[in-house]
Amino acid sequence: MYLGLDPGRGKIGFAFVDENGELLYSGIIPKKLLKSFLIALSEGNWVALAPYGCEGDVSLLVDKSVELVLLGGGTASEELERGLRRRKIEYEVVDESFSTLQARKMYYRIHPPKGFRRLWPLSLLVPGRDIDDLAAWVLTRRWMEKKIVDGGVTHGS
């Protein structure tokens, strides 16, 4: 399984994704809990992430390990990148361009608008929650698509 991370100034979106690009579990953690998150990641203690879940089911992660972390390459990624390197967790940086717009589309695919809101263009709707976790999913799927097109990508750590 893969783990996408969308680092922001105050929070980090995460998405665990299977080899087919399907979302297993996602959530958002406050950046102040970065150290605890990295410990849970290095130990495979997925249950520790349960309080921060937004989509999916943490039980789907049981007995699974992360093959590679896909890290959004925005300005807030440096601290997270240092933490991954320090713990020798394999990662690759992915371009974040337009990931929030794509995440909004993913949100409405999972949670279709109801009532009169379904008549409005999606670009005018505001999701009912933060979507950093879905941006992390977008980054992971983007990397997977590039891997298919390029015929394989080398991992960096």
C-alpha positions as CSV (number, residue, x, y, z in Angstrom):
1,M,0.0,0.0,0.0
2,Y,1.0,3.6,-0.5
3,L,0.7,6.6,1.8
4,G,0.1,10.0,0.4
5,L,0.9,13.1,2.5
6,D,-0.3,16.6,1.8
7,P,1.6,18.9,4.2
8,G,0.2,22.3,5.1
9,R,1.1,25.0,7.5
10,G,-1.1,23.8,10.3
11,K,-2.2,20.3,9.3
12,I,-1.2,17.3,7.3
13,G,-3.6,15.3,5.1
14,F,-2.9,11.6,4.8
15,A,-4.3,8.9,2.6
16,F,-3.5,5.1,2.5
17,V,-4.1,3.8,-1.0
18,D,-4.0,0.3,-2.3
19,E,-2.1,-0.8,-5.5
20,N,-5.2,-0.1,-7.6
21,G,-5.4,3.6,-6.4
22,E,-8.4,2.9,-4.2
23,L,-8.7,4.8,-0.9
24,L,-8.4,2.6,2.1
25,Y,-8.3,5.2,4.9
26,S,-7.6,8.9,5.1
27,G,-7.5,11.6,7.7
28,I,-6.1,15.0,8.8
29,I,-3.7,15.5,11.7
30,P,-2.6,18.7,13.3
31,K,1.0,19.5,12.4
32,K,1.9,19.8,16.1
33,L,1.4,16.0,16.2
34,L,3.9,15.3,13.4
35,K,6.3,13.4,15.7
36,S,3.5,11.1,16.9
37,F,2.4,10.5,13.4
38,L,5.9,9.6,12.2
39,I,6.2,7.2,15.2
40,A,2.9,5.5,14.3
41,L,4.1,5.3,10.6
42,S,7.4,3.8,11.4
43,E,5.9,1.3,13.8
44,G,2.9,0.5,11.6
45,N,0.6,1.5,14.5
46,W,-2.4,2.4,12.3
47,V,-4.9,2.3,15.1
48,A,-3.1,5.4,16.5
49,L,-4.4,7.3,13.5
50,A,-8.1,6.4,14.1
51,P,-9.0,9.6,15.9
52,Y,-8.0,11.6,12.8
53,G,-9.9,9.6,10.2
54,C,-12.1,11.2,7.6
55,E,-12.8,8.5,5.0
56,G,-12.5,4.7,4.9
57,D,-11.8,2.3,7.7
58,V,-8.6,2.0,9.7
59,S,-9.2,-1.7,10.1
60,L,-8.4,-2.1,6.3
61,L,-4.8,-1.3,7.2
62,V,-4.3,-4.2,9.6
63,D,-1.4,-6.4,8.5
64,K,-0.4,-4.1,5.7
65,S,2.8,-2.1,5.4
66,V,3.6,1.1,3.5
67,E,5.7,0.4,0.4
68,L,6.3,4.1,-0.3
69,V,5.3,7.5,1.0
70,L,4.3,10.1,-1.7
71,L,4.9,13.6,-0.3
72,G,3.4,16.7,-1.7
73,G,6.2,19.1,-2.6
74,G,4.8,22.4,-1.4
75,T,6.6,24.9,0.8
76,A,5.4,23.2,4.0
77,S,6.9,19.8,3.1
78,E,10.5,20.4,4.4
79,E,9.8,19.5,8.1
80,L,8.0,16.4,7.1
81,E,10.7,15.4,4.6
82,R,13.3,15.8,7.3
83,G,11.3,13.5,9.6
84,L,10.9,10.9,7.0
85,R,14.6,10.9,6.3
86,R,15.5,10.8,10.0
87,R,13.4,7.6,10.4
88,K,14.7,6.2,7.1
89,I,11.2,6.0,5.6
90,E,11.2,5.7,1.8
91,Y,9.5,8.5,0.1
92,E,9.2,10.4,-3.2
93,V,8.2,14.0,-3.7
94,V,5.1,14.7,-6.0
95,D,4.0,17.9,-7.6
96,E,1.1,19.5,-5.7
97,S,-0.2,21.6,-8.6
98,F,-4.0,21.8,-8.6
99,S,-4.3,18.9,-6.1
100,T,-6.8,20.9,-4.0
101,L,-9.1,21.4,-7.0
102,Q,-8.9,17.7,-7.8
103,A,-9.5,16.9,-4.2
104,R,-12.7,18.9,-4.2
105,K,-13.9,16.8,-7.2
106,M,-13.0,13.6,-5.2
107,Y,-15.0,14.9,-2.2
108,Y,-18.1,15.3,-4.3
109,R,-17.6,11.9,-5.9
110,I,-17.7,10.4,-2.4
111,H,-20.3,12.8,-1.1
112,P,-22.6,13.8,-4.0
113,P,-24.5,17.0,-3.3
114,K,-28.1,16.5,-2.3
115,G,-31.3,18.5,-3.0
116,F,-31.0,21.7,-5.0
117,R,-27.2,21.8,-4.4
118,R,-26.8,19.0,-7.0
119,L,-28.0,21.5,-9.6
120,W,-25.1,23.9,-8.9
121,P,-21.7,23.6,-10.6
122,L,-19.2,21.8,-8.3
123,S,-16.8,24.7,-8.7
124,L,-19.3,26.8,-6.7
125,L,-19.8,24.4,-3.9
126,V,-17.7,24.4,-0.7
127,P,-17.0,20.9,0.8
128,G,-18.5,20.3,4.3
129,R,-15.0,19.7,5.8
130,D,-11.3,20.2,5.1
131,I,-10.1,18.0,2.2
132,D,-6.4,17.8,2.8
133,D,-6.7,14.0,3.1
134,L,-8.3,13.8,-0.3
135,A,-5.5,16.0,-1.7
136,A,-3.1,13.4,-0.4
137,W,-5.1,10.7,-2.3
138,V,-4.9,12.9,-5.4
139,L,-1.1,13.1,-5.0
140,T,-0.8,9.3,-4.7
141,R,-3.0,8.6,-7.7
142,R,-1.0,11.2,-9.7
143,W,2.2,9.4,-8.8
144,M,0.6,6.0,-9.7
145,E,-0.5,7.3,-13.1
146,K,2.9,8.7,-13.8
147,K,4.5,5.4,-12.9
148,I,2.2,3.6,-15.4
149,V,3.0,6.2,-18.2
150,D,6.8,6.2,-17.5
151,G,7.0,2.5,-17.0
152,G,8.3,2.7,-13.5
153,V,9.8,5.3,-11.2
154,T,12.7,5.0,-8.8
155,H,12.1,5.6,-5.1
156,G,14.1,8.2,-3.1
157,S,14.8,8.4,0.5
